[in-house]
Amino acid sequence: MGQGQVRTGHGWQGTVLKLMGAKDFVLTVTGAEDVAPDYRRLHLTDGDLLKAYDTHPTMWVRLWFDNAGKPHQRGYTLVDPDRENGTFSLEFALHEGCASDWARAARPGDTIEATVQGTGFQRPQPEPTHVFAIGDPASLPALNSLLDTFPSVPATVWFEGTLGGLPWRTGSDDHQVIEVPRDGTALVDRVRAELPALLRATPEPYVWIACDTTTTRTLSSYVRRELGVAKQRTHALGYWRATT
């Protein structure tokens, strides 16, 4: 099947999503740019997706890729959605795999199927007095969207990797970024060492975690069970799964 053709058939995952009320759309690539050596942004028309759904912070869609003849889906955050013009961008942290392969080869006119189901954002109430975010290059678009939602709220961000060359979009002096090397449990260890005291210093914290699945589960459990942060003041979603 050629790069520019729409792939049909989403397997059992697609069937389950349909039963849950998911809707499918066809996106068309209009342009591409390499933001960094391993980070690529695609510009797309939305196939009327933005007419069907109101946008919200960190909104994401499931893209469907062909993986050796089998359907494979991955979630990507909408970047700069423009409902009037029916456009948005998607950003890809490139590595090995069918999703990155598709993004590397994508050219204007290529199409891809997208499904909307499962996305949502619950704005914490009361409003946060400090945002604590933990992410990495895969969740950077969502992280940018989150901080855009609370532009005047101080934030502390633990970022696994380096932001050098990546599209970090906030320049607020109230946003502190702590870059942590991707090295075993370094990110978990750093958050465990620094987060407790910071939580005690603010009355209405909001903790947002979006890393690989294992790290996200570990930190989410730590924040909820050991630090006692209420469920409605946390959000955790695994953005990718590490493989050996």
C-alpha positions in Angstrom: 0.0 0.0 0.0 1.4 3.4 -1.0 2.3 6.1 1.4 -0.4 8.4 0.2 -3.3 5.9 0.4 -5.8 5.7 3.2 -5.5 2.5 5.1 -8.8 0.7 5.8 -9.6 -1.8 8.5 -8.5 -1.1 12.1 -8.7 -4.6 13.5 -10.2 -5.5 16.9 -9.0 -2.2 18.4 -11.0 -0.2 15.8 -14.1 -2.4 16.5 -13.9 -1.7 20.2 -13.4 2.0 19.6 -16.5 2.1 17.3 -18.6 0.4 20.0 -17.4 3.2 22.3 -18.7 5.9 20.0 -15.4 6.8 18.2 -15.5 8.7 15.0 -13.1 8.4 12.1 -11.7 11.1 9.9 -9.2 11.3 7.0 -6.4 13.8 7.4 -4.4 15.2 4.5 -0.8 16.3 4.7 -0.2 19.9 3.4 3.4 20.4 4.5 6.2 19.1 6.7 9.2 20.6 8.5 12.1 19.0 10.4 12.2 21.0 13.7 15.2 19.0 15.0 17.2 16.0 13.8 14.7 13.6 15.5 11.6 15.8 15.7 9.3 16.4 12.7 6.1 18.6 12.4 3.4 17.8 9.9 0.7 20.2 8.8 -2.6 18.7 7.9 -6.2 19.5 6.9 -8.6 18.0 9.4 -11.3 16.2 7.3 -14.0 18.1 9.2 -12.7 16.8 12.6 -12.7 20.3 14.1 -16.3 20.8 13.0 -17.4 17.6 14.8 -15.5 18.3 18.1 -14.8 21.3 20.2 -11.1 21.5 21.0 -9.7 21.4 24.5 -6.2 21.6 26.1 -4.0 18.6 25.3 -6.6 17.2 22.8 -5.3 14.2 20.9 -6.3 11.9 18.1 -5.4 8.3 17.3 -3.6 7.8 14.0 -3.6 4.5 12.2 -0.5 3.1 10.6 0.3 -0.1 8.7 2.7 -2.3 10.7 3.7 -5.2 8.4 0.2 -5.6 7.3 -1.4 -5.1 10.7 -3.2 -2.0 11.9 -1.3 0.0 14.6 -2.5 3.1 16.3 -0.7 5.9 18.2 -2.0 9.1 19.9 -0.8 12.6 18.9 -1.7 16.0 20.4 -3.2 18.6 18.1 -0.9 21.6 17.7 -2.4 25.0 16.7 -5.9 23.7 15.8 -7.6 26.2 13.5 -11.3 25.4 13.3 -12.2 28.2 10.8 -9.7 26.9 8.3 -9.9 23.2 9.3 -6.2 22.7 9.9 -3.8 21.6 12.7 -0.3 20.3 13.0 1.1 17.1 14.6 4.6 16.6 16.0 6.5 13.4 16.0 9.5 12.5 18.2 11.2 10.2 15.7 12.6 6.8 16.6 12.3 3.3 15.2 8.8 2.1 14.3 6.0 2.4 11.7 4.6 5.7 13.0 8.0 7.4 12.7 8.7 5.8 9.4 5.4 7.2 8.1 6.1 10.7 9.4 9.6 10.7 7.9 8.2 9.9 4.5 5.1 12.0 4.6 4.6 14.5 1.8 1.9 16.9 0.8 -1.2 15.0 -0.5 -0.6 12.0 1.6 -3.5 10.9 3.8 -3.9 9.1 7.0 -6.9 7.9 9.0 -7.6 9.3 12.5 -10.0 8.3 15.2 -11.2 10.5 18.0 -12.1 8.7 21.2 -10.8 8.9 24.8 -9.5 12.4 24.7 -10.6 14.8 27.4 -9.4 17.5 29.9 -10.8 18.1 33.3 -9.8 21.6 34.4 -8.9 21.4 38.1 -11.0 23.4 40.5 -10.0 25.5 42.3 -7.5 26.8 39.8 -4.0 25.6 40.4 -1.5 27.8 42.3 1.4 25.8 40.9 1.6 23.3 38.0 4.0 20.3 38.3 4.5 18.6 35.0 6.6 15.6 34.1 7.2 14.7 30.5 9.6 14.0 27.6 9.8 14.7 23.8 6.8 12.5 23.0 4.5 14.5 25.3 6.0 17.9 24.5 3.1 19.1 22.3 0.7 18.2 25.2 3.0 19.9 27.7 3.0 23.1 25.6 -0.8 22.9 25.4 -1.1 22.4 29.2 1.1 25.4 30.0 -0.8 27.6 27.5 -3.9 26.8 29.5 -2.4 28.3 32.7 -0.2 31.1 31.4 0.0 33.0 34.6 0.4 30.0 36.9 4.0 29.1 38.1 5.1 25.8 36.8 7.9 23.3 37.5 8.6 20.9 34.7 10.8 17.8 34.9 11.7 16.9 31.3 13.4 13.6 30.4 16.0 14.5 27.8 17.0 17.9 26.5 14.9 20.7 25.1 17.7 22.0 22.9 16.2 22.5 19.4 12.8 21.3 20.3 9.7 23.5 20.1 9.4 24.5 23.7 6.8 27.3 23.4 6.7 29.0 26.8 9.1 31.7 27.8 7.5 32.6 31.1 10.0 33.4 33.9 7.6 31.5 36.2 8.2 28.2 34.4 11.2 26.3 35.7 12.4 23.4 33.5 14.6 20.7 35.0 16.2 18.6 32.3 16.9 15.0 33.5 19.1 12.6 31.5 17.3 9.5 30.1 19.1 7.1 32.3 17.3 4.3 34.1 15.3 5.6 37.0 16.9 9.1 37.0 13.6 10.9 36.3 11.7 9.0 39.0 14.5 9.6 41.5 14.7 13.3 40.7 11.0 13.8 41.1 10.9 11.8 44.4 13.7 14.0 45.7 12.3 17.4 44.8 8.5 17.2 44.5 7.5 16.7 48.1 8.9 20.0 49.4 7.4 21.9 46.4 4.0 20.5 47.1 4.1 21.6 50.7 4.8 25.1 49.5 1.6 25.7 47.5 -2.0 25.4 48.5 -3.6 24.1 45.3 -1.1 22.0 43.3 -1.9 20.3 40.0 0.4 17.4 39.0 0.4 16.3 35.3 2.4 13.2 34.3 2.9 12.1 30.7 6.0 9.8 30.1 6.5 6.2 29.1 3.9 3.9 30.5 6.1 2.4 33.3 7.4 5.7 34.5 3.9 7.2 34.4 2.4 4.4 36.5 5.3 4.6 39.0 5.1 8.4 39.5 1.3 8.4 39.5 1.2 5.9 42.3 3.8 7.8 44.2 2.0 11.1 43.9 -1.4 9.7 44.8 -0.5 7.1 47.5 2.6 8.4 49.1 2.2 12.1 48.7 -1.5 12.1 49.1 -2.4 14.4 46.1 -6.1 14.1 45.4 -7.3 12.4 42.2 -9.0 15.5 40.8 -5.7 17.4 41.1 -3.6 14.9 39.1 -3.6 13.7 35.5 -1.5 10.7 34.3 -1.3 9.1 30.9 1.4 6.9 29.4 2.4 8.3 26.1 4.5 5.4 24.9 5.6 2.0 25.9 9.3 1.1 26.2 10.4 -2.1 24.4 13.4 -4.3 25.0 
